Amino acid sequence: MSFEFKLPDIGEGVVEGEIVEWFVSAGDTVAEDQPIVAVMTDKATVEIPSPKAGTITTLGGNSGEILKVGAMLVTIDTDGAGAAPAASAPAAAPTPAPAPKPAPAPAAAAPAPAPTPAPAPVASPAPMAVAASAAPASTGPVNASPATRKRARELGVDLSTVAGTGPNGRVQVSDVELAAARPAAAPAPMAAPAAAAAPALAAVPSPEPLLPIPSRDFGAASNEEERVPLRGLRKVISERMVESKQTAAHFAYVDECEVTELIALRKSLKGDAARYGVKLTYLPFIMKALVPALKQFPLLNSALDPERGELVYKKYYNIGVAVDTEQGLTVPVVKNVDRKSILEIAHELQDLVGRARSQRASMEDLTGGTFTVTSTGNIGGLFATPIINIPEVAILGVPKMQERPVVRDGEIVIRDMLNLALSLDHRVVDGAVGARFMNALIEQLERPSRMLLELA
């Protein structure tokens, strides 16, 4: 029986999805709930499992194609015929049986090259050890995420030779990197003789004191180009950024903040947070400090509905955090920040970032934000002018903290400083409102102990 599986409704408001990567091909046998394809919507990348066991007979499109919800995704043969190819495959195996008859001829010729096998065993043991480690070859489709497959391509690892350690035998990035490291360890003994020869070379004095000038002649200039399809998350980001710049009237407001007390407070709490399995960063403090500022200036926690000509004030505080992933920028959202402690915010943020980077974030994780923070952390930079995550009306850019000379009480002293860059939609927020909001935020960050008392 042929079962037609249509692209399901994978989220509220989603009407279409782009095929990012197929995990199966026509003719492959699949189990029920086995991931068969990764589909990108305008919200997230979702791995879709097979609803039935059987044999894939038809794929509904190629990687990069857009399918509407309800369009045919795959057809699956659920009858016993699906198992026939598997049974006939062993039947085809006897065909190589005639091969043993020509085998005697090479056996007779073997005595002539008998001297050659002697040196061969010297080099053969190392490859044999590698072959043994690569033994667990997979005969069916490999259960691996797009991120894992990409990493395997980068390292030149055949996924069918990697044993997965994840749930249901799923191959993880760590499995691929471990497999890539094994062959690299074998040639190490070969380097030992070269290292032994080094002292002899070093003992020979060089009569030439001058070194040749390194040549920078790389040959003729290359005119080669590489064209890569714009698809997946990168395509979604491209469309959203253009939409934001063409819709919102961006302007930026930048100020600096002293974070000496904030750094000391985080340092004193890191150990306590670690006892709960939480890595305490500065972002939970910044997110918590945003709440009283947003309550004082609710305009920055609003959204503009141009179709109805209405300004929607949000009475809840859901802070999105831009996360850098292998696929591109993703913004998971911590809900109800005003009702959570810094430890709770840090724990939830850690979990969301982990799911986003492993492509396990759900639609719920990536929607419902009212304000966004984007941080370059220790990467660097003085400040940037981030693009607003519409329909929100503001986004805060946070570069790295650094020691700088500043003037305090008429003296030059060294303080830990942080620049803050606020991008605002001038259709909604005026410059004076943005400046007052920034002052309220800086007041919270420069006296972070107030957040512990929940006085904010």
Kinemage of the C-alpha trace (Angstrom):
@kinemage 1
@onewidth
@group {chain A} dominant
@subgroup {mainchain}
@vectorlist {calphas} color= white
{ca met a 1} P 0.000 0.000 0.000
{ca ser a 2} L 1.338 3.422 -0.950
{ca phe a 3} L 0.947 6.099 1.744
{ca glu a 4} L 1.205 9.771 0.758
{ca phe a 5} L 2.665 11.893 3.565
{ca lys a 6} L 1.897 15.594 3.203
{ca leu a 7} L 3.825 18.504 4.741
{ca pro a 8} L 2.114 18.975 8.115
{ca asp a 9} L 1.157 22.229 9.819
{ca ile a 10} L 4.300 22.663 11.956
{ca gly a 11} L 3.428 25.912 13.681
{ca glu a 12} L 0.851 28.632 14.070
{ca gly a 13} L 0.851 30.906 11.039
{ca val a 14} L 3.261 28.735 9.021
{ca val a 15} L 2.005 28.251 5.456
{ca glu a 16} L 5.127 26.919 3.738
{ca gly a 17} L 8.546 25.454 4.425
{ca glu a 18} L 11.858 25.137 2.631
{ca ile a 19} L 13.484 21.724 2.320
{ca val a 20} L 16.901 22.115 3.954
{ca glu a 21} L 18.167 18.535 3.790
{ca trp a 22} L 16.846 15.069 3.044
{ca phe a 23} L 18.010 12.295 5.372
{ca val a 24} L 16.623 9.581 3.061
{ca ser a 25} L 16.505 8.782 -0.649
{ca ala a 26} L 14.023 6.941 -2.858
{ca gly a 27} L 14.361 3.232 -2.150
{ca asp a 28} L 15.489 3.653 1.466
{ca thr a 29} L 13.723 1.686 4.180
{ca val a 30} L 12.604 3.818 7.125
{ca ala a 31} L 11.238 3.079 10.585
{ca glu a 32} L 8.309 4.866 12.171
{ca asp a 33} L 9.360 8.173 13.806
{ca gln a 34} L 12.744 8.126 12.006
{ca pro a 35} L 13.720 11.682 10.881
{ca ile a 36} L 13.415 11.894 7.103
{ca val a 37} L 13.807 15.605 6.278
{ca ala a 38} L 14.750 18.992 7.778
{ca val a 39} L 12.321 21.781 6.862
{ca met a 40} L 12.952 25.486 7.479
{ca thr a 41} L 10.045 27.822 8.184
{ca asp a 42} L 10.258 31.541 8.882
{ca lys a 43} L 10.483 30.609 12.568
{ca ala a 44} L 12.737 27.569 12.955
{ca thr a 45} L 14.254 24.453 11.382
{ca val a 46} L 12.192 21.366 12.140
{ca glu a 47} L 13.141 17.714 11.600
{ca ile a 48} L 10.052 15.829 10.395
{ca pro a 49} L 9.808 12.116 11.267
{ca ser a 50} L 8.242 9.398 9.153
{ca pro a 51} L 4.666 8.649 10.290
{ca lys a 52} L 4.930 5.017 9.129
{ca ala a 53} L 7.493 2.295 8.525
{ca gly a 54} L 8.141 1.230 4.961
{ca thr a 55} L 10.124 2.065 1.839
{ca ile a 56} L 10.448 5.600 0.462
{ca thr a 57} L 9.213 5.591 -3.125
{ca thr a 58} L 8.994 9.304 -3.982
{ca leu a 59} L 10.433 12.556 -2.607
{ca gly a 60} L 8.280 15.662 -2.896
{ca gly a 61} L 11.079 18.080 -3.806
{ca asn a 62} L 14.799 18.810 -3.787
{ca ser a 63} L 16.858 20.680 -1.195
{ca gly a 64} L 16.137 24.388 -1.479
{ca glu a 65} L 12.598 23.984 -2.825
{ca ile a 66} L 9.603 25.568 -1.084
{ca leu a 67} L 6.599 23.394 -0.278
{ca lys a 68} L 3.205 24.619 0.882
{ca val a 69} L 1.622 23.067 3.959
{ca gly a 70} L -0.447 20.146 2.648
{ca ala a 71} L 1.792 19.491 -0.352
{ca met a 72} L 3.088 15.946 -0.899
{ca leu a 73} L 6.309 15.449 1.064
{ca val a 74} L 7.030 11.740 0.469
{ca thr a 75} L 5.226 8.572 -0.542
{ca ile a 76} L 5.907 5.451 1.506
{ca asp a 77} L 5.300 1.850 0.472
{ca thr a 78} L 3.982 0.280 3.673
{ca asp a 79} L 3.414 -3.226 2.221
{ca gly a 80} L 5.744 -6.206 2.533
{ca ala a 81} L 6.988 -5.191 -0.902
{ca gly a 82} L 9.001 -2.604 0.910
{ca ala a 83} L 10.996 -5.400 2.484
{ca ala a 84} L 11.488 -7.225 -0.828
{ca pro a 85} L 14.433 -5.104 -1.971
{ca ala a 86} L 16.122 -5.862 1.344
{ca ala a 87} L 15.542 -9.581 0.857
{ca ser a 88} L 16.638 -9.512 -2.776
{ca ala a 89} L 19.826 -7.722 -1.901
{ca pro a 90} L 21.304 -10.835 -0.265
{ca ala a 91} L 20.070 -12.822 -3.277
{ca ala a 92} L 22.180 -10.612 -5.485
{ca ala a 93} L 25.172 -11.374 -3.305
{ca pro a 94} L 25.711 -14.898 -4.737
{ca thr a 95} L 26.549 -13.391 -8.141
{ca pro a 96} L 30.084 -12.616 -6.966
{ca ala a 97} L 30.390 -16.340 -6.160
{ca pro a 98} L 32.045 -17.132 -9.550
{ca ala a 99} L 34.895 -14.878 -8.452
{ca pro a 100} L 36.610 -17.649 -6.431
{ca lys a 101} L 37.275 -19.604 -9.663
{ca pro a 102} L 39.676 -17.040 -11.121
{ca ala a 103} L 41.242 -16.859 -7.623
{ca pro a 104} L 43.584 -19.832 -8.168
{ca ala a 105} L 45.375 -17.970 -10.954
{ca pro a 106} L 46.468 -15.138 -8.647
{ca ala a 107} L 47.392 -17.790 -6.074
{ca ala a 108} L 49.738 -19.389 -8.574
{ca ala a 109} L 51.236 -16.057 -9.459
{ca ala a 110} L 51.733 -15.224 -5.804
{ca pro a 111} L 55.094 -16.990 -5.445
{ca ala a 112} L 56.733 -14.688 -7.992
{ca pro a 113} L 56.203 -11.440 -6.050
{ca ala a 114} L 56.887 -13.232 -2.754
{ca pro a 115} L 59.825 -10.933 -1.866
{ca thr a 116} L 57.614 -7.827 -2.021
{ca pro a 117} L 55.249 -8.704 0.857
{ca ala a 118} L 58.161 -8.504 3.324
{ca pro a 119} L 58.419 -4.687 3.403
{ca ala a 120} L 54.636 -4.266 3.123
{ca pro a 121} L 53.762 -5.358 6.684
{ca val a 122} L 55.784 -2.448 8.103
{ca ala a 123} L 53.270 0.114 6.866
{ca ser a 124} L 50.153 -2.047 6.948
{ca pro a 125} L 49.513 -2.342 10.717
{ca ala a 126} L 48.666 1.364 11.135
{ca pro a 127} L 45.985 1.393 8.363
{ca met a 128} L 44.576 -1.841 9.775
{ca ala a 129} L 44.028 -0.157 13.175
{ca val a 130} L 42.215 2.676 11.464
{ca ala a 131} L 40.082 0.260 9.490
{ca ala a 132} L 39.113 -1.473 12.687
{ca ser a 133} L 37.938 1.771 14.268
{ca ala a 134} L 35.880 2.546 11.173
{ca ala a 135} L 34.291 -0.863 11.174
{ca pro a 136} L 30.793 0.064 12.357
{ca ala a 137} L 29.504 0.888 8.872
{ca ser a 138} L 25.809 1.664 8.560
{ca thr a 139} L 23.743 -0.128 5.913
{ca gly a 140} L 20.707 2.132 6.203
{ca pro a 141} L 20.092 5.887 6.323
{ca val a 142} L 22.285 7.667 8.844
{ca asn a 143} L 20.447 9.261 11.760
{ca ala a 144} L 22.146 12.668 12.049
{ca ser a 145} L 21.122 16.338 12.209
{ca pro a 146} L 22.003 18.892 9.473
{ca ala a 147} L 24.642 20.430 11.773
{ca thr a 148} L 26.281 17.038 12.234
{ca arg a 149} L 26.231 16.343 8.490
{ca lys a 150} L 27.798 19.721 7.788
{ca arg a 151} L 30.570 19.057 10.306
{ca ala a 152} L 31.200 15.651 8.720
{ca arg a 153} L 31.590 17.266 5.286
{ca glu a 154} L 34.044 19.816 6.718
{ca leu a 155} L 36.176 17.079 8.290
{ca gly a 156} L 35.873 14.642 5.362
{ca val a 157} L 34.230 11.972 7.520
{ca asp a 158} L 31.912 9.347 5.997
{ca leu a 159} L 28.893 9.319 8.327
{ca ser a 160} L 28.125 5.680 7.431
{ca thr a 161} L 31.351 4.640 9.204
{ca val a 162} L 30.560 6.488 12.450
{ca ala a 163} L 28.826 4.804 15.372
{ca gly a 164} L 26.304 7.195 16.933
{ca thr a 165} L 26.179 7.692 20.697
{ca gly a 166} L 23.010 9.789 20.771
{ca pro a 167} L 19.412 8.655 21.340
{ca asn a 168} L 18.383 5.807 18.987
{ca gly a 169} L 21.937 5.612 17.649
{ca arg a 170} L 21.894 9.238 16.433
{ca val a 171} L 25.285 10.445 15.247
{ca gln a 172} L 26.346 13.621 17.073
{ca val a 173} L 28.953 16.263 16.270
{ca ser a 174} L 31.228 14.855 18.981
{ca asp a 175} L 31.073 11.406 17.302
{ca val a 176} L 32.167 12.927 13.983
{ca glu a 177} L 35.052 14.857 15.544
{ca leu a 178} L 36.220 11.745 17.410
{ca ala a 179} L 36.135 9.723 14.182
{ca ala a 180} L 38.115 12.445 12.406
{ca ala a 181} L 40.736 12.440 15.168
{ca arg a 182} L 41.446 8.688 15.041
{ca pro a 183} L 43.243 8.525 11.671
{ca ala a 184} L 45.250 11.606 12.616
{ca ala a 185} L 46.755 9.733 15.574
{ca ala a 186} L 48.185 6.890 13.414
{ca pro a 187} L 50.814 8.892 11.481
{ca ala a 188} L 52.216 10.237 14.758
{ca pro a 189} L 54.860 7.450 15.084
{ca met a 190} L 56.102 8.270 11.585
{ca ala a 191} L 57.084 11.736 12.820
{ca ala a 192} L 59.402 10.256 15.446
{ca pro a 193} L 62.293 9.428 13.061
{ca ala a 194} L 62.135 12.925 11.622
{ca ala a 195} L 62.296 14.388 15.101
{ca ala a 196} L 65.301 12.190 15.875
{ca ala a 197} L 67.106 13.558 12.857
{ca ala a 198} L 66.523 17.141 13.964
{ca pro a 199} L 69.439 17.341 16.434
{ca ala a 200} L 71.886 16.247 13.756
{ca leu a 201} L 70.702 19.021 11.434
{ca ala a 202} L 70.797 21.588 14.218
{ca ala a 203} L 74.411 20.734 14.962
{ca val a 204} L 75.513 21.759 11.452
{ca pro a 205} L 76.479 25.465 11.469
{ca ser a 206} L 75.013 27.567 8.657
{ca pro a 207} L 77.674 29.568 6.793
{ca glu a 208} L 75.081 31.906 5.286
{ca pro a 209} L 73.980 34.681 7.673
{ca leu a 210} L 71.457 36.130 5.205
{ca leu a 211} L 68.025 34.666 4.606
{ca pro a 212} L 66.295 34.841 1.241
{ca ile a 213} L 63.404 37.294 1.063
{ca pro a 214} L 60.156 35.302 1.049
{ca ser a 215} L 58.491 35.373 -2.325
{ca arg a 216} L 54.893 36.493 -2.533
{ca asp a 217} L 54.452 35.267 -6.095
{ca phe a 218} L 51.391 33.046 -5.958
{ca gly a 219} L 51.168 32.702 -9.709
{ca ala a 220} L 48.484 34.153 -11.922
{ca ala a 221} L 45.558 35.794 -10.133
{ca ser a 222} L 42.569 33.482 -9.830
{ca asn a 223} L 39.282 34.549 -11.422
{ca glu a 224} L 37.354 31.639 -9.970
{ca glu a 225} L 34.017 32.192 -8.279
{ca glu a 226} L 31.797 29.966 -6.199
{ca arg a 227} L 28.021 30.337 -6.161
{ca val a 228} L 26.114 28.937 -3.201
{ca pro a 229} L 22.295 28.891 -3.115
{ca leu a 230} L 20.810 31.266 -0.536
{ca arg a 231} L 18.587 28.921 1.407
{ca gly a 232} L 17.627 27.774 4.871
{ca leu a 233} L 18.056 30.040 7.871
{ca arg a 234} L 20.372 32.395 5.975
{ca lys a 235} L 17.590 33.079 3.461
{ca val a 236} L 15.093 33.766 6.263
{ca ile a 237} L 17.548 36.142 7.981
{ca ser a 238} L 18.157 37.956 4.696
{ca glu a 239} L 14.449 38.496 4.119
{ca arg a 240} L 13.742 39.585 7.712
{ca met a 241} L 16.627 42.082 7.812
{ca val a 242} L 15.550 43.729 4.563
{ca glu a 243} L 11.946 43.841 5.775
{ca ser a 244} L 13.038 45.489 9.034
{ca lys a 245} L 15.180 48.154 7.349
{ca gln a 246} L 12.457 48.923 4.811
{ca thr a 247} L 9.716 49.053 7.465
{ca ala a 248} L 11.121 50.571 10.663
{ca ala a 249} L 12.662 54.059 10.765
{ca his a 250} L 15.934 53.077 12.475
{ca phe a 251} L 17.972 55.435 14.593
{ca ala a 252} L 20.625 54.668 17.198
{ca tyr a 253} L 21.400 56.037 20.644
{ca val a 254} L 24.724 55.142 22.331
{ca asp a 255} L 25.897 55.695 25.914
{ca glu a 256} L 28.445 54.197 28.294
{ca cys a 257} L 27.957 52.468 31.609
{ca glu a 258} L 30.334 51.629 34.444
{ca val a 259} L 30.070 47.930 35.288
{ca thr a 260} L 32.703 47.616 38.033
{ca glu a 261} L 30.101 46.595 40.639
{ca leu a 262} L 28.330 44.300 38.167
{ca ile a 263} L 31.546 42.407 37.443
{ca ala a 264} L 32.225 42.008 41.162
{ca leu a 265} L 28.654 40.835 41.844
{ca arg a 266} L 28.724 38.213 39.093
{ca lys a 267} L 32.102 36.972 40.271
{ca ser a 268} L 30.774 36.507 43.795
{ca leu a 269} L 27.737 34.539 42.558
{ca lys a 270} L 29.374 32.330 39.890
{ca gly a 271} L 30.247 29.604 42.382
{ca asp a 272} L 26.739 29.483 43.834
{ca ala a 273} L 25.202 29.275 40.351
{ca ala a 274} L 27.596 26.472 39.381
{ca arg a 275} L 26.209 24.364 42.238
{ca tyr a 276} L 22.908 24.368 40.327
{ca gly a 277} L 24.619 23.481 37.049
{ca val a 278} L 24.243 27.027 35.729
{ca lys a 279} L 26.938 29.036 33.983
{ca leu a 280} L 26.260 32.593 35.109
{ca thr a 281} L 26.948 35.165 32.387
{ca tyr a 282} L 26.244 38.895 32.311
{ca leu a 283} L 23.176 38.567 30.074
{ca pro a 284} L 20.745 37.520 32.861
{ca phe a 285} L 21.722 40.663 34.821
{ca ile a 286} L 21.168 42.845 31.741
{ca met a 287} L 17.832 41.170 31.004
{ca lys a 288} L 16.682 41.663 34.598
{ca ala a 289} L 17.818 45.298 34.546
{ca leu a 290} L 15.750 45.910 31.408
{ca val a 291} L 12.456 45.162 33.163
{ca pro a 292} L 12.218 48.258 35.418
{ca ala a 293} L 13.369 50.450 32.537
{ca leu a 294} L 10.703 48.954 30.261
{ca lys a 295} L 8.059 49.401 32.960
{ca gln a 296} L 9.061 53.035 33.320
{ca phe a 297} L 9.010 53.550 29.516
{ca pro a 298} L 6.383 51.085 28.205
{ca leu a 299} L 6.671 52.527 24.706
{ca leu a 300} L 9.826 50.466 24.195
{ca asn a 301} L 7.938 47.281 25.092
{ca ser a 302} L 5.279 47.904 22.477
{ca ala a 303} L 4.671 46.893 18.861
{ca leu a 304} L 3.255 48.848 15.926
{ca asp a 305} L 0.368 47.318 13.968
{ca pro a 306} L 0.402 49.390 10.754
{ca glu a 307} L -2.544 47.530 9.182
{ca arg a 308} L -4.881 48.554 11.993
{ca gly a 309} L -3.051 51.770 12.760
{ca glu a 310} L -2.624 50.745 16.400
{ca leu a 311} L 0.182 50.754 18.942
{ca val a 312} L 0.098 47.542 21.014
{ca tyr a 313} L 1.473 47.949 24.550
{ca lys a 314} L 2.713 44.612 25.935
{ca lys a 315} L 2.017 44.060 29.641
{ca tyr a 316} L 4.433 41.117 29.756
{ca tyr a 317} L 8.216 41.109 29.412
{ca asn a 318} L 9.607 38.452 27.068
{ca ile a 319} L 13.254 39.157 26.278
{ca gly a 320} L 14.771 37.641 23.133
{ca val a 321} L 18.523 37.012 22.936
{ca ala a 322} L 20.305 36.798 19.574
{ca val a 323} L 22.359 33.577 19.403
{ca asp a 324} L 25.120 32.864 16.905
{ca thr a 325} L 24.725 29.319 15.499
{ca glu a 326} L 26.354 27.369 12.671
{ca gln a 327} L 23.272 27.993 10.537
{ca gly a 328} L 22.970 31.708 11.313
{ca leu a 329} L 21.457 34.101 13.834
{ca thr a 330} L 18.586 32.744 15.948
{ca val a 331} L 16.610 34.580 18.656
{ca pro a 332} L 15.226 32.339 21.425
{ca val a 333} L 12.964 34.109 23.910
{ca val a 334} L 12.960 33.947 27.721
{ca lys a 335} L 9.344 34.442 28.759
{ca asn a 336} L 8.136 36.500 31.768
{ca val a 337} L 11.546 37.785 32.807
{ca asp a 338} L 9.914 40.066 35.379
{ca arg a 339} L 8.663 37.029 37.338
{ca lys a 340} L 11.980 35.142 37.439
{ca ser a 341} L 15.122 35.416 39.516
{ca ile a 342} L 18.524 35.944 37.908
{ca leu a 343} L 19.342 32.284 38.556
{ca glu a 344} L 16.115 31.157 36.850
{ca ile a 345} L 16.778 33.447 33.887
{ca ala a 346} L 20.351 32.133 33.579
{ca his a 347} L 19.181 28.504 33.701
{ca glu a 348} L 16.453 29.000 31.088
{ca leu a 349} L 18.754 31.021 28.839
{ca gln a 350} L 21.430 28.312 29.023
{ca asp a 351} L 18.856 25.708 28.004
{ca leu a 352} L 17.449 27.806 25.148
{ca val a 353} L 20.880 28.627 23.732
{ca gly a 354} L 21.816 24.928 23.796
{ca arg a 355} L 18.641 23.962 21.911
{ca ala a 356} L 19.110 26.758 19.370
{ca arg a 357} L 22.693 25.739 18.583
{ca ser a 358} L 21.760 22.065 18.204
{ca gln a 359} L 18.708 22.955 16.062
{ca arg a 360} L 16.285 21.613 18.669
{ca ala a 361} L 14.544 24.922 19.384
{ca ser a 362} L 10.763 24.760 19.022
{ca met a 363} L 8.436 27.366 17.562
{ca glu a 364} L 7.445 28.286 21.117
{ca asp a 365} L 11.114 28.939 21.981
{ca leu a 366} L 11.519 31.434 19.118
{ca thr a 367} L 8.307 33.460 19.243
{ca gly a 368} L 6.524 35.933 21.508
{ca gly a 369} L 9.375 38.375 22.199
{ca thr a 370} L 8.714 41.971 23.230
{ca phe a 371} L 12.321 43.277 23.323
{ca thr a 372} L 15.625 41.865 22.029
{ca val a 373} L 19.237 41.923 23.248
{ca thr a 374} L 22.175 41.138 20.959
{ca ser a 375} L 25.648 40.741 22.436
{ca thr a 376} L 29.049 40.192 20.849
{ca gly a 377} L 30.437 39.255 24.271
{ca asn a 378} L 34.221 38.996 24.273
{ca ile a 379} L 34.496 39.109 20.489
{ca gly a 380} L 35.096 42.863 20.644
{ca gly a 381} L 33.859 46.111 19.190
{ca leu a 382} L 33.056 49.527 20.668
{ca phe a 383} L 29.404 49.515 19.658
{ca ala a 384} L 27.150 48.512 16.762
{ca thr a 385} L 23.769 49.602 15.422
{ca pro a 386} L 21.712 46.382 15.476
{ca ile a 387} L 18.677 45.907 13.241
{ca ile a 388} L 15.328 45.874 15.036
{ca asn a 389} L 13.569 42.519 15.327
{ca ile a 390} L 10.201 43.721 13.998
{ca pro a 391} L 7.394 44.072 15.015
{ca glu a 392} L 9.311 45.097 18.163
{ca val a 393} L 10.360 48.757 18.291
{ca ala a 394} L 13.765 48.511 19.997
{ca ile a 395} L 16.854 46.310 20.314
{ca leu a 396} L 19.861 46.665 22.642
{ca gly a 397} L 23.405 45.996 21.415
{ca val a 398} L 25.968 44.922 24.043
{ca pro a 399} L 29.685 44.729 23.075
{ca lys a 400} L 32.478 43.535 25.352
{ca met a 401} L 33.330 45.137 28.686
{ca gln a 402} L 36.798 46.624 29.037
{ca glu a 403} L 38.923 48.671 31.403
{ca arg a 404} L 39.205 52.335 30.426
{ca pro a 405} L 40.526 55.539 32.012
{ca val a 406} L 37.641 57.711 33.194
{ca val a 407} L 37.341 60.860 35.276
{ca arg a 408} L 35.877 60.477 38.775
{ca asp a 409} L 35.882 63.388 41.255
{ca gly a 410} L 38.397 65.272 39.125
{ca glu a 411} L 40.846 62.356 38.939
{ca ile a 412} L 41.669 59.918 36.170
{ca val a 413} L 40.992 56.366 37.376
{ca ile a 414} L 40.648 52.934 35.747
{ca arg a 415} L 37.127 51.555 35.649
{ca asp a 416} L 35.334 48.651 33.911
{ca met a 417} L 33.195 50.243 31.231
{ca leu a 418} L 30.543 49.044 28.808
{ca asn a 419} L 29.095 50.818 25.782
{ca leu a 420} L 25.377 50.283 25.141
{ca ala a 421} L 23.820 50.837 21.712
{ca leu a 422} L 20.065 51.157 21.430
{ca ser a 423} L 18.397 50.937 18.002
{ca leu a 424} L 14.890 52.420 18.004
{ca asp a 425} L 11.998 52.696 15.567
{ca his a 426} L 11.566 56.447 15.149
{ca arg a 427} L 7.984 55.916 13.963
{ca val a 428} L 7.171 55.096 17.600
{ca val a 429} L 10.013 56.242 19.856
{ca asp a 430} L 11.491 59.746 19.923
{ca gly a 431} L 15.122 60.410 20.778
{ca ala a 432} L 14.362 61.958 24.163
{ca val a 433} L 12.371 58.899 25.243
{ca gly a 434} L 15.191 56.619 24.109
{ca ala a 435} L 17.743 58.669 26.069
{ca arg a 436} L 15.664 58.586 29.264
{ca phe a 437} L 15.157 54.842 28.884
{ca met a 438} L 18.920 54.377 28.530
{ca asn a 439} L 19.528 56.423 31.687
{ca ala a 440} L 17.108 54.192 33.625
{ca leu a 441} L 18.863 51.063 32.336
{ca ile a 442} L 22.317 52.387 33.199
{ca glu a 443} L 21.145 53.241 36.718
{ca gln a 444} L 20.141 49.603 37.218
{ca leu a 445} L 23.412 48.208 35.826
{ca glu a 446} L 25.625 50.545 37.825
{ca arg a 447} L 23.849 49.530 41.058
{ca pro a 448} L 23.159 45.844 40.349
{ca ser a 449} L 22.652 44.871 44.006
{ca arg a 450} L 19.200 46.481 43.794
{ca met a 451} L 18.151 43.644 41.480
{ca leu a 452} L 18.859 41.122 44.219
{ca leu a 453} L 16.453 42.946 46.527
{ca glu a 454} L 13.826 43.052 43.755
{ca leu a 455} L 13.487 46.799 44.437
{ca ala a 456} L 13.366 47.335 40.719
